[in-house]
Amino acid sequence: MTLLPDLLTNENLFLIILSVIWIIGAIIQDLKRREVDNLWNFSLIAFALAYRFSVSIYTSNFWFFINGLIGLFIFLILGNIFYYSRLFAGGDAKLLIALGSILPLSYNWLINFKIFGFFVLLFLLGGSIYVFIWSLFLTMINWSKFSREFAKQLRNYKNIFLICLAFFVVGAAASFIRVEFILSAIFLLFFILFIYSKAVEESCLVKAISTKELTEGDWLYEDIYVNGRKIEKSWHGVSKEELSLIRKKYRRKILVKYGIPFTPSFLIGFLGVLWIIWSGIGFL
């Protein structure tokens, strides 16, 4: 027996539809402008909590509203962990936080934590596959720049590569089954993926733009000096004050580093959770 009737109720269906619409809207913004408006993310929280509160008043059961607040608080912590560990940009972290007001779909918190776990697992796993496929597309359309950068990165880390390669050869010579070979293969694979990601970043994700094209939150590729003031590259991106100064006083083009739009991963994770709920996997 699954918990399908308990989770896909009419009150939850509205939250699910609301989430899908907001995630798709975030994806469109991210693909178009490489950013998601704060207002868009915060409005999802406002709509979700307002809806939960109105339903709670109608049913005289305020746990529907309280669950949304608890989920928001949990994902606030999770979003900040991802942001300050530099796994997520600001817009992605805020979208994750907003979904915290949606995902507590049960009155049973053991089930809610399962939903949270499946969602995080699916959007990270699905997101990794999606980002890798996107990066392959970037390397194909920028093959000349990528191949030169890959060779450069390989030269920069030549000693580490030779150590990993030697470890792999020794492991392969020893046995194709023993743990030494498996570990050596993993080390070599991770090193190649590291070089690959560095080469993609340097050759495909750095662009020279005019100061008019620069927006708040953009990542500078390198520090710049404006009227003697040093504006440092930062994970937090260009601040509103720095943007104003750059547009007024800086005349050269600026190198900006862009990330691969990650918001489609949220849709992958969310639809994956809905499929799990529908099929009853993990909720038997």
N, C-alpha and C positions, 0 to 999 in steps of 0.2 A: 504493500500500500504506500503510495507516495503522498507527499504533502502538497501536491499541486492545487487542490481546492483551497487550501489555507493561504497560499501565496498569491495566486492569480485571481484575487477578488476584484470586484468593481473598484474599490477604493485604491487598490494597488495598480490597477490597469491605467488609471489616470497618471500616476507617478511614472510608470514605465513609458507611456507615450510622451509625456513631458520630457523625460530624460533623453529619449531617442531624438526628439526634435532639437533639443539644446546641444546634444553632442554633434549632430549633423551641422548645426549652425556654427559650432566651434571649429569643425573641420573645414568648412568653407572659408571662414576667416583666416585660419591657419595656412591653408593652401594659397590663399590670395595675398595675404599680407605678412605671413610668418609671425602672427601674433593673434591672441584672442583677447577681446576687450574685457576689462575687469567688470564692467557693467553687465556684460552678457553672463559671466560666471556668477556674479553676485545675485543677479535677478533669478537665476535658477534656485538659489537658496531661498530667496524671498517668496517665490511662487510655491515652492515645495512646502515650506513651513506654514505659509498662510493656508494652503489647502489642508495640510494635516490638522491645523488648529480648527478650521471650520468643520471638518469631519468629526473631530473630537467633541466639539460642542454639540453637533447634531446627534451623535451616538452616546454622548455622556461618558465617553471612555477616553481620557486624556493620555493614555499610554501611546496612542497612535501619534500624537504630537511629541510626547517626551522621547519616544524612540527616534524620531527624526533629529531631535537635539543631541541625543547621545551619539547617534551615527555621525552627525556633523562634528562633534567634539573629537571622536576617534579619528576621523579622516583629516581633521585639522592637524592633529599630531603627525599622522602619516604623511600628509602633504608637505609639512615642514621638514620632516626627516628626508624625504626625497629631494626637496629643494636644496637644503643646506648640505646634503651629501653630493649635490651637483648631478643628480640623475635626471631631474626635471627642471625645465625653465619655469618662470613665474606663472605664465598662463596655464601650463599643464598642471602645476601644483594646485592652482585655484579651481580648475575644473574638477580635479580629484576631490578636493575638499567639498565642493558643491554636491558631488554625487553622494557624499556621506549622508546628506539629508534625505536621499532617495532610497538607498540600498537596505536599510532595515525594513524588510518586507514582511517580517514575522513578529509575533508577540513573544516568541521563544528566542531568547538571545543566543542559545547554542546554535540554532539554525542561522541566525543573523551573522554570527562569526564564521560559519561555513560559507555563507554567501560572500562575505568580505574576502575570505581566503581564496575562494574560487575566482573572484573578480580580479584580485591583485595578481594571482598566478597567471590567469588567462591574458590579461592585458600586458603583462611583462613578457610572457612567452610569445604571444601573438605579435606584440610590438617589436620584439627582437627579430622575428622572422620578417615582418613587414619592413623594418629599417634596413635589414640586410638586402632585401630585394630592391628597395629604393636606392641603396648605395651602389648596387650592381648596375642599375640603370644610369646613375650618375657617372660611373666609371666608363660606361660604353660611349656616352656622348662627350666625355672629356678624356678619351683614352690617351691621347698624346701627352697631356699634362699629367695625368695619373701615372702612367708608366714611368715617366721621368722622376716623379716624386717618390714612387715606390722604390725605385733603384736608389735614390738619394737616402731615403729612410733606412734602407737595408744597409747602405754603407755606414750610416751614422751608428747603427747598432750591430755592426759586423761581428764584434767579439762575442756578443750575447748569442747571435745567430749561430756562430761556429760552435759554441758550447752546446746549444740545444741540438744542433745537427749531430755533433759527436756523440752526445748522450743517446740520441735516437739510433744512430748506427750501431753503437755498442749494445743497446737494448735489443735491436733487431737481430744482431748476431747471436746474442745469448739465447733468445727464444721468442717465438711469435705469440706465446700464450702467457708467459710469466708477467708479473705485475711490473717488472722493470721496463718491458717494452711498452706496455700500456701507458705508464707514467711518462716515458720519454716522448711518446707520440702526442700525448696531451700537451706537454710543455712546448713542443715544436709547433703544434697547431695554434696554441694561444699566442705564441710569439708572432706567427705569420698573420693572425687576425689583428694583433696589435699594430704591426707594420701597415697592414691593409687599412685599418681605421685611421691611422695617422696620415697616410697618403691621401685617402679620400677627403679628410678634413682640410689638408693643406691645398689640394689641387682642385677640389670641387665645391667647397663650402666657403671660400674666401672671395669676396667681391669688392671692387673699388667703386664707391658711389659718391655722388655729390652731397654736399651738406643739406641740400633741400630734400634729398631722399632719406636722410638719416631720421630715425624716429626714436622716441623715448623707449628705453629698454634694449636697443640694439647693442650687440656685443662688439666692442672695438677689437680688432685683431692685434693691435699694438698700442702702446702709450703714445699720446700726442701732446704737443705743447701749444697752448693758445694764449697769446699775450703774456708769455712767461709762466703761465700756470700749467702744471702737469695734470692731464686727465688720464687716469690709469685705466687700462682694460680691466674689466671686472665681470664676475659672474652675474652681478645684479644688473649689468647693462648701463647704458648712458642715462643719467638722471635728467629730470626736466630742466634743472638749472644748468647742467652741463650742455644739454642740447641747445638751449637758448644762447649760451656763450659761443658755442661752435658755429652756429648759424650766423651770428653777427660778426665774428672775428676771423674765422678760419676760411681760407680761400682755396686750399687744395682738396683733392679727392681723398676720401677716407677709406681705409681697408676695414671691412666689417665681416665678421664671421657669422654665418647662418647655420642653424641646425636643421636637421631633417624634420619636417612636420610630424609630431608624435601623436596628435589628437586622434587619428584613425585607430590607434591602438585602444583607445577608450571604447570605441564602438565595437571593436573585436571582443574585448573583455566583457562588455555589457551584454551583447548578443549571445556570447558564450554562456554567461550565467543564466540568461533566459532559457537557453536550450537545455542546460542542466536541470533547471527547475521543471521545465516541461516534461523532460524524460524521466525525472526522478532520480537521476544518478547522484549518489552521495547523500540522498535524503530518505533512504529506505529504513 
